[in-house]
Amino acid sequence: MSLRPLWQVQAFECQSLPWEQLFPTLAKSVWQIDDADIDALDIDQQKLVSFLLPSLLEDIATKADNAIKPDELAAMLMNDGQACHQPSIGHQPSIDSLLRLSEKELSHFSAHIKGRKWQQITQFADHVPMDSLPILEWCAGKGHLGRYLAKTHDTNVTSLEWQQSLCDQGQDFANRWQLQQQFRCTDVFKLTDNPLKAKQHAVALHACGDLHVKLIDLAAQSETQSISFSPCCYHLIEAKQYQPLSNVAKQAGFRLSRHDLQLPLQQSVIANQKQLSLRHQEICWRLAFDSLQRDATGSNCYLPIPSIKRSQLSASFTEFCHWAAAQKQVDITAIKDIEKYLHIGFHRQRLTRRIDLVAHLFRRILEHWLILDRVCFLEQHNYQVEVFEFCSNSITPRNSLIQAQKR
């Protein structure tokens, strides 16, 4: 018996729970959840697992051909799919780091950086060992992390960034603070030489998809002594299917689409109730328009539409549909009662929220599988590797830090 139908699913394409016949007890449980309770359940992984796991195990126990061991599944889900090393919960910057920055300097360093981002930078940096190596900051943006490391670690930092305007702003900051930080404007996908050196410490905070894969590949080639990176956005890859990095992952034959790779990212830390309400409204309207366009065109496939501005959600639903139709060149003039689709969209949203909720049981397990692929790749190249949680989940769910030292 496979659990893939529970998480390898595109909820927007579904008109009913796609796994209801295979997992009837689980289906009954999710429909018993009040709509108002879904967000609170979804944001707390342990609470989500505790609520849905008994129903899932009951369904598994009824299958005669079941090869899944309920105890092992329960252990994996209840332990949140822990990676190979016990994670270290993030904490505030160390006393040594803070002593290098006065209160005035801290305020200047954090100016124009949003609160959660500043926490991510300082707590990530707190796990970067002071090994006296020059630092290469990968995909640096304005170089906030590199600037903080240059100051607190008292070392030379080279920051790579492909946008010239961000390089200019970052270099201006560094010059004003008289820091050993130099920017290099370069597209890392179009390199003519390897910018990583052996005697170097490469760092990257939330490098997306192919970007962090490129980093560890070049680091392995140049035998870079230390690497500290936090992966993000696994789905931002050029290939249509995930390409495993390590030999053990390649042998597993585990096929993942770009859509599958988005699953680990589906955990919100939105604290603002208004933002959450607007997000629900947007999804409802998108699904409502999709039902409308299916009737207008005879299509049976979900039609994605471009990103929308918040102001568009203040307009009427009818205006939204005419805008979406124009964007996708769909003729909806034959539809006389547009407003009725809003009701249809609401019911489809109730369904998709429950499909996604069940899929989210597996989001951390899948992310840790992806992290372990990176760990095994680095170990193949003679690195000693550790995995930490560099900050709390409430600051960012993308809180895994992979730290590698060349043996």
N, C-alpha and C positions, 0 to 999 in steps of 0.2 A: 504494500500500500504506500503510495506517495503522498507527501504533503504539499507538493508543488502547486496543485490547483488552488491552494489557499493563499499563496503569495505571488505566483507567476500569473497575474491577472490584471487586465486593464479595466478598472471599474466603470469608466465612462462608456465602455462598449456594452455593458451588461444591462439587461432588462429585468433580471431576477438574480438571486444569489446563485452563482454558477456552480457551486459545490454543495448545494442544499441536499441533494440525494445521497451524496457520499458522507456528509456530516450533518445529519438531521438534528441531533441534539445541540450542536454548535449553532445551527441556523435558528433554532428556537430561542437560544440564549441571547443572540444578538438582537432579535426582534423584541425581546423583553426589556432592552435598555431604553430608558427615556432619552429622547433627543437632547435634552438639556444636560445630560450627564456624560455625553460622549467625549466632549473636549477634555474634561477633567480626567477621564479614564485614559484617553489617548496620550496625554502629556506625561503620565506616570507609568513607565514601562512595567514596573513591578506590580502595580495595581492592575494593569491591563492583563498581565499574565495570570495573576491570582484569580481574576474574575472568569477568564475564558478557558483556562487550562483544564479544569474538571470536566467541562462539556466535551472538549476535544479528546481527552483521554477516554471518556465514555464511548465516544464514537469509534475510536481506534480499537478498543477492547472487543467490539462486536464483529470485527473483520477477521474472517478465517485465514485470509491470505496475508495478514499483516506481518511485515518484517521489521516494523518499528518497535523498539523496546520502550514502553511507556515511562519507565524509571529514568532512562537516559534522556528522553525528550523533556521530561519534567525538570531534570537537573539542568539541562542546557538553557531552557527558557527561564527558569526561576533564578539562575545565576546570571541572567542577562547575556548569555553567550560569551563569557569572559574570554579574552585572548590568552595567549600562552603564559603571560606573566601577570602576576597580581598587580592591578593598577594602583597607582599612588594618587590619592585624591588631591586635586589642586589646592594650593594655599596662597597666601599673600606673599609678595616678594620677600626674599630673605633679608635679614638685618644688614648683612654685608652690602647687598645691593642698594638698600635704602640709604645707607650711610653715605653713599656716593652721590646722592641727590638731596639737596635741601628741599624744604617745603615749597619754596618759590620755584625751584627748578622743576619739581614734579608737576606743578601747575602749568608751567610753560611747555613741558614735554607732552602733557596730555591735552593741551589746547587743540581744539578742532577735531579731537578723536572722541567718538561716542563712548559712553560709559562701558558697555560690554566689550567693545573692541579694545579699549585701554586695558581692561582686566585680562583679556586674552593675551595681549602683548606682554604685560608684566609677568603673568603667571607662566606663560610659555618660556620667556627669557629666564625665569627663575630655575627652570630645569636644564638650561644650557650650561654645561660645566665650564668653569673658568680654566681652560686648558692652554691658555696663552697662544692659541693658534689664530691666525688671521681668519676672518669670517667672510664667507660669500653668502649674501642674502639673495635668494632665488625668487623671481617674480615679486619685486619689492614694493611696487606702487610708489608711494612717497617716501618709503624707507623708514616708517615709524619704528618697526621692530629693529632694523639695523641701527638706527640712531640711538635707541635705548640700549642696545648691546654695546655699541661703541663707547657709550658713556659709562655704563655699569661694569663692563668687562675690561675697559681701558685697552681696547685692541683696535686694529685696523679692520674696516668693513668695506667690502666691495658690494654694491647693490645693483643687481641686474633688473632692468625694467624696459619694456618695449615702447612705452609712451613717453615721448620726449618732454611733454609738458609736466608729467609727474616727476621725471628725472630732474628737471629744472627746479621745481618746487622743493624736492627733497634735498638737492644740493645746496639750495639757498638756506634751508634749515640747518644743515650740517655746517656750513660756513659760518653762520651766525653764532653757532655754539662752539666753533673751532674744534670740531670732531674729526677723527680719522675715518671719514666716510666718503667714498668716491662712488659716483653713479656711472653706470655704463648702459647706454641706451642700445638695446639689442633684442631681436626676436629670437628666443631660445629655440624655436623650431627651424631657424634658418642659420644656424651657427656654422661657420667655416672652420672654427677651431674649438677645442674643448676648454671652456673657461675655468673648469675645476682643476685644482692642483692637489698633489698628494699631501703636502703640509698645509692643510686648510680644514676649516669647520664649515660645512654647508648647512644653512638653515632655511626653512620655508614654513610659513604659517598659513595654512589653508590654501595650499597650491592645488588647483583643480585638475582632476582627471589626468590627461596625457602630460600635463605640466610636471606633476610630481613623479610620474613614471620616467619622464625624460631626465629629471634630476638624478634619480638613483641609478639610472643606466649610465649616465656620464660619470657619476661619482665612482661607480664600480670600475669603469674603464680606467679612470685616472688614479684609482686606489686612494681616494680622498680619506684622510685619517678619521674624521668624525662627520656624522650626518645627524641632524635633528629636524624632523619635519612632521607636519600635521596634514594628513591627506583630506581632501574634500571633493565633493561633486564628482563622484566616480563615473558618472554617465557622460561627462564631457570628454568624449574620446572620438577619434576620427573613424575608427572601425565600427561596423554595424553591430558586431558581437564583441563581448569582452575577450581580450587576449591575455590569458594567464601569463604571469611572469616567471614563476618558479617551476621547476621540474615536477614537483609533487602536485601542484595545481593543474599542470598540463595533463598529467596522467589521470587525474580525476574525471576528465571529460565533462566538466560542469559547464553547461552552456547558459550564458547570461546575455540578455539583450540590453540595449541602452535603457529601455523602460525598467527592466529589472534592477539596474544599477541605481535608479532613483529611489528605490525603497528605503535605503538607510537614511536618506535626507528628509523623510516624511515624518519629522517630529518637530512641532512648533514650540517656540519658547515665547510666543507673543503674550505679553502681559496685559496689553490694552484691550479692554472688552470691545471698544468701538472698532478697532482694527479687526478683531476676530469676527464681529458681526458683518463688517463690510466684506471680509473674505468669504463668509458663508453666502452672502447675497450675490457676490460675483459668480460663485460656483453654481448656485441655483439658476441664475440668469443664463449662464453658458449652457447648462443642460437643457433649459427651457428652449433656448434658441436652437439647439441641436435637434430637439424633437420637432420643432417647427420646420427646419430645413429638410428634415427627412420626409415630412409630408409634402413639402413643396417640390422636392426633387425626385422623390421615390427612392432615395438612397437608404441603405441600411447600415451606414458606417458613420462613426463619430466624426464631426467636422470641427477641428480646432480653429480658434480665432485668435487674432493678435492680442498682445497685452492691452489692457484698458487703463485709462486714467481714473482716479478715484472720483473725479467730478462727474464722470459718465454714470456713476451709480446714483447720483442725485437726480438725474433725468428720469423720464418715464421708461418703463420696460419696453414699450412700443418703439420709442426713439432708439433704445439700445439695439433692438432687433433690426431696425432699418440701417443702423450704422454697421452692424455685423454682416448683414446681407450685402451691403455695398463693398465691404472689405473682401468678402469671399466671392463676389459676383454671383450671388444667388438671387433669383427672381422670386419674391414672396408676395407679389401683387395678387395672386389667387387666394391667399390666406385672408379670410374676412375677419375672423376673431382671433387676433394675436394674443390678447390678454389671457385666453384660456390656457395657453401654453405655460404661463407662470405657475399654474397649479400643477401641471405635469412635471415641470422642472423641480418643484418642491418635493414631490414624491420620488423622483429619480435621485435627488440629492440624499434623501433619507436612506435609499438603497446603497448608493455609492459610499456613504460615510460608514456603513456597516461592513461593506466589502473591504474597504481600506483598513478599518479597525482590526479585522482578523488578520489581514496581511501584515499589519504592524507588529503582530506577535513575533515576526521573524526578522524585523529590520536590523536589530542589533546583532543577531547571529550572522546575517549576511554581511554586515559591515566587518565583523571580526574575521570572517572567512577572507574577505578582501585584504584586511590588514595582515593576516597571517601569510597570505600569498606574498606580500611585500617583505615580510620578515624572512620567509624561507628563501626568497630571491637574494636578499642581502647575506644571509648565512651561507648560501652557495658560493658567494664571492668573498668568503673568509672574513665576515664581520660578526662581531658579537652584538646581539640585538636585544633591546628591552623595549617594552611598551608601557606607557604610563597614561593616566588621565591627568592632563596638566591643569585642568580647571573643572569646576562643577558643571553638571549637565544643564543647570539653569542659566549659566553664562553662555554656553553653546553646546548643543549635542555633538558637534564635531570636536570632541575634546581628547582624542587619542593622539599621543605623541610617540613617534617611532624614533628611537635613539640607537644609532649604530656606531661602533668603534672598530676600526680595522685591527684584526688580530696581529 
